[in-house]
């Protein structure tokens, strides 16, 4: 019997599994790890840190997809601005507000921004260099890239507009992303999806699976390149140092510290979801993008400098610390002259399909994984001769 095989049990793989199974196609998910979720896993223990995404944006199509299936569960909103402390580092000092030109730029429609120009050049022509550089550095929150100003103006402006929307679009799964992953996995299981963990698939296994039906490779693009033995599967991504900290609570700790002097961002996740750390402690993450070849220690020093400004006495209050480097694992970025349509195609031919956050699908952050998972499932069901229940919604820059 023909069957759809999905390699990878992260957000893209689970989205593809649910979409295909809703069309009554037989589906098997092969996950190399002992748990599902990919980069949407939440760590065990008293500090519930996420390995990858942190926020769902309510304006995205995947929010509707999850809501229709009652998979959203409890979500926390961005705390009210009047009840939190949001700071910006400008000229080496903490300030309450960003430059006014940056705010004016954030209100510009993405349709005004050209695909072929770099963001910094275009934005400088719109509001001047100060506002343009501040906006580029601010976008570390959604791009994880060391030089957002060098990317396509259309690509960055769309994300700037959404990241600064009022009221904020960002929503946080209460208890971490593992809660959402568990709900998606339960939905897949109830639809009859066969889920196999600790099931690593190699090139020889792929050939065997392909004989029984379409295969959706829903892994990191580097892993897909190795599995499919296809050197063309490449696309630009970011390289970011992550510093996770648990601090004893101190009254007045900020919610956000955004570095406008260079790309960098610190967020206190327990401000919106206190369940992520034990009582009396706060969970914080600093993310500092790094240029290729720059040692992680440089980013850690920058993170500590930013912590010194925003969280006085943080060293004496630290109860737990973890550092990591996310290299090429923070989603696709589009350089001038390219859009999401230029990324590796979902349909690779011969019954092989791709899904993930660096392939040819629109969206912001994890939306790319959701959209590509839906599209891959639709195509796989059609290859089996069926009719998919739902086609992906197209959003994003043209």
Residue pairs with C-beta under 8 A, 6 or more apart in sequence:
1 26
1 212
2 26
2 212
2 213
2 384
3 25
3 26
3 27
3 28
3 212
3 213
4 20
4 25
4 26
4 27
4 28
4 213
4 214
4 215
4 216
4 377
4 380
4 381
4 384
5 27
5 28
5 30
5 209
5 210
5 212
5 213
5 214
5 215
5 216
6 13
6 16
6 17
6 20
6 27
6 28
6 29
6 30
6 215
6 216
6 218
7 13
7 30
7 201
7 206
7 209
7 215
7 216
7 217
7 218
7 219
7 227
8 29
8 30
8 31
8 32
8 38
8 217
8 218
8 219
8 223
8 355
8 356
9 29
9 30
9 31
9 33
9 36
9 37
9 38
9 185
9 195
9 197
9 218
10 36
10 37
10 38
10 39
10 40
10 218
10 219
10 356
10 369
11 37
11 38
11 40
11 53
11 181
11 184
11 366
11 369
11 370
11 373
12 38
12 218
12 355
12 356
12 357
12 369
12 370
12 372
12 373
12 376
13 29
13 31
13 38
13 216
13 218
13 355
13 373
14 29
14 36
14 181
14 184
14 185
14 188
14 373
15 62
15 65
15 184
15 355
15 369
15 370
15 373
15 374
15 377
16 216
16 218
16 355
16 373
16 374
16 376
16 377
16 380
17 27
17 29
17 188
17 193
17 195
17 377
18 69
18 184
18 187
18 188
18 191
18 193
19 373
19 374
19 377
19 378
19 388
19 389
19 390
20 27
20 377
20 380
20 381
20 388
21 27
21 188
21 191
21 192
21 193
22 191
22 389
22 390
23 377
23 381
23 386
23 387
23 388
23 389
24 386
25 380
25 381
25 384
25 386
26 192
26 194
27 188
27 191
27 192
27 193
27 194
28 193
28 194
28 195
28 196
29 36
29 188
29 193
29 194
29 195
29 196
30 196
30 199
30 200
30 201
30 209
31 195
31 196
31 197
31 198
31 199
32 198
32 199
32 200
32 201
33 41
33 197
33 198
34 197
34 198
35 41
35 197
36 181
36 185
36 195
36 197
37 177
37 178
37 181
38 52
39 51
39 52
39 53
39 329
40 50
40 51
40 52
40 53
40 177
40 178
40 180
40 181
40 366
41 50
41 51
41 52
41 177
41 178
41 181
42 48
42 49
42 50
42 51
42 175
42 176
42 177
42 178
42 179
43 49
43 50
43 51
46 277
46 278
47 244
47 246
47 276
47 277
47 283
47 320
48 175
48 176
48 178
48 275
48 276
48 277
48 283
49 176
49 244
49 276
49 283
49 285
49 322
50 176
50 177
52 177
52 326
52 329
52 366
53 177
53 365
53 366
54 172
54 177
54 267
54 269
54 285
55 170
55 171
55 172
55 365
56 62
56 63
56 66
56 75
56 170
56 171
56 172
56 173
56 366
57 63
57 162
57 169
57 170
57 171
57 364
57 365
57 367
58 169
58 170
58 171
59 162
59 165
59 169
60 169
60 363
60 364
60 367
60 370
60 395
61 363
61 367
61 370
61 371
61 392
61 393
61 395
62 363
62 366
62 367
62 370
62 371
63 72
63 171
64 393
65 370
65 374
65 390
66 72
66 180
69 187
71 180
71 183
71 184
71 187
72 180
73 173
73 174
73 179
73 180
73 183
74 173
74 174
74 175
74 179
75 171
75 172
75 173
75 174
76 171
76 172
76 173
76 174
76 272
76 273
77 168
77 170
77 171
77 172
77 272
78 167
78 168
78 170
78 272
79 255
79 271
79 272
84 254
84 255
84 256
84 271
85 252
85 253
85 254
85 255
85 256
86 96
86 254
86 255
86 256
86 258
87 94
87 95
87 96
87 254
87 256
87 257
87 258
87 309
87 310
88 94
88 95
88 96
88 97
88 98
88 134
88 257
88 258
88 259
88 260
89 95
89 257
89 258
89 259
89 260
89 261
89 306
89 309
90 98
90 99
90 134
90 260
90 261
91 261
92 261
93 309
94 257
94 309
94 310
98 134
98 138
98 258
98 260
99 130
99 131
99 134
99 260
100 131
101 127
101 128
101 130
101 131
101 132
101 134
102 127
102 130
102 131
102 134
102 135
102 138
102 260
103 164
104 127
104 131
105 123
105 126
105 127
105 131
105 132
105 135
105 160
106 135
106 160
106 161
106 164
107 161
108 126
108 157
108 161
109 161
110 154
110 157
110 158
110 161
110 397
112 126
112 157
113 119
113 122
113 153
113 154
113 156
113 157
113 158
114 122
114 153
114 154
115 152
115 153
115 154
115 155
115 336
115 337
115 338
115 339
115 397
115 398
116 152
116 336
116 337
117 152
117 153
117 336
118 149
118 150
118 151
118 152
118 153
118 336
119 132
119 135
119 136
119 148
119 149
119 150
119 151
119 152
119 153
119 155
119 156
119 157
120 132
120 133
120 136
120 149
120 150
121 153
122 153
122 157
123 131
123 132
123 135
123 136
123 149
123 153
123 157
124 132
126 132
132 149
133 149
133 260
134 260
135 160
136 147
136 148
136 149
136 156
136 263
137 148
137 259
137 260
137 261
137 262
137 263
137 264
138 160
138 163
138 258
138 260
139 145
139 148
139 156
139 159
139 160
139 163
139 263
140 148
140 258
140 259
140 263
140 264
140 265
140 287
140 288
140 289
141 163
141 258
141 265
141 287
142 159
142 162
142 163
142 364
142 365
143 151
143 156
143 159
143 238
143 289
143 330
143 333
144 237
144 238
144 239
144 240
144 287
144 289
144 326
144 330
144 331
145 151
145 238
145 263
145 289
145 330
145 333
146 238
146 239
146 263
146 289
146 290
146 291
146 294
147 263
147 291
148 156
148 263
149 156
150 335
150 336
151 333
151 334
151 335
151 336
152 334
152 335
152 336
152 337
152 338
152 339
152 397
153 336
154 334
154 339
154 397
155 333
155 334
155 339
155 397
158 364
158 396
158 397
159 364
162 169
162 364
172 269
172 272
172 273
173 179
173 180
174 273
174 275
175 273
175 275
175 276
176 276
185 195
188 195
189 195
201 209
201 227
202 227
203 227
203 228
203 229
206 215
206 227
206 228
209 215
210 350
210 351
210 352
213 351
213 380
213 383
213 384
214 351
214 352
214 353
214 379
214 380
214 383
214 384
215 351
215 352
215 353
216 353
216 354
216 355
216 373
216 376
216 377
216 380
217 224
217 227
217 228
217 352
217 353
217 354
217 355
218 354
218 355
218 356
218 373
218 376
219 227
219 356
220 328
220 329
220 356
220 358
221 233
221 234
221 235
221 237
221 328
221 344
221 356
221 358
221 359
222 328
224 230
224 233
224 354
224 356
225 231
225 233
225 234
228 348
228 352
230 348
232 344
233 344
233 354
234 344
235 332
235 343
235 344
235 358
235 359
236 332
236 333
236 334
236 335
237 328
237 329
237 330
237 331
237 332
237 333
237 358
238 289
238 326
238 328
238 330
238 331
238 333
239 289
239 290
239 291
239 292
239 325
239 326
239 327
239 328
239 330
240 287
240 288
240 289
240 290
240 299
240 325
240 326
240 330
241 287
241 288
241 289
241 290
241 296
241 299
241 300
241 303
241 323
241 324
241 325
241 326
242 285
242 286
242 287
242 323
242 324
242 325
242 326
243 285
243 286
243 287
243 288
243 300
243 303
243 304
243 321
243 322
243 323
244 283
244 284
244 285
244 320
244 321
244 322
244 323
244 324
245 283
245 284
245 285
245 286
245 307
245 314
245 318
245 320
245 321
246 277
246 281
246 282
246 283
246 284
246 318
246 319
246 320
246 321
247 253
247 281
247 282
247 284
247 311
247 314
247 317
247 318
247 319
248 280
248 281
248 282
248 317
248 319
249 280
249 281
249 282
250 311
250 313
250 317
253 268
253 282
253 310
253 311
254 266
254 268
254 310
254 311
255 267
255 268
255 271
255 272
256 265
256 266
256 267
256 268
257 265
257 266
257 306
257 309
257 310
257 311
258 264
258 265
258 266
259 265
259 302
259 306
262 302
263 288
263 289
264 286
264 287
264 288
264 289
264 302
264 303
264 306
265 286
265 287
265 288
266 284
266 285
266 286
266 287
266 303
266 306
266 307
266 310
266 311
267 284
267 285
268 282
268 283
268 284
269 276
269 283
269 284
269 285
270 276
270 277
270 281
270 282
270 283
271 282
276 283
277 283
281 319
284 311
286 303
286 306
286 307
288 299
288 300
288 302
288 303
288 306
289 299
290 296
290 298
290 299
290 325
296 323
296 325
300 323
307 314
308 314
311 317
331 357
331 358
331 365
331 368
332 340
332 343
332 357
332 358
332 359
332 368
334 340
334 342
334 343
339 396
339 397
339 398
340 360
340 361
340 362
340 363
340 368
340 396
340 397
341 360
342 360
343 358
343 359
343 360
343 361
344 354
344 358
344 359
344 360
345 354
345 359
345 360
346 353
346 354
346 355
346 359
346 360
346 361
346 372
346 375
346 376
346 379
347 353
347 354
347 379
348 354
351 383
353 376
353 379
353 380
354 372
354 376
355 369
355 372
355 373
355 375
355 376
356 368
356 369
356 372
357 365
357 366
357 368
357 369
357 372
358 368
359 368
359 372
360 372
361 368
361 371
361 372
361 375
361 392
362 368
362 371
362 394
362 395
362 396
362 397
363 370
363 371
363 395
363 396
364 396
367 395
371 392
371 393
371 395
372 392
374 390
374 391
374 392
375 391
375 392
377 388
378 388
378 390
378 391
378 392
381 387
381 388
382 388
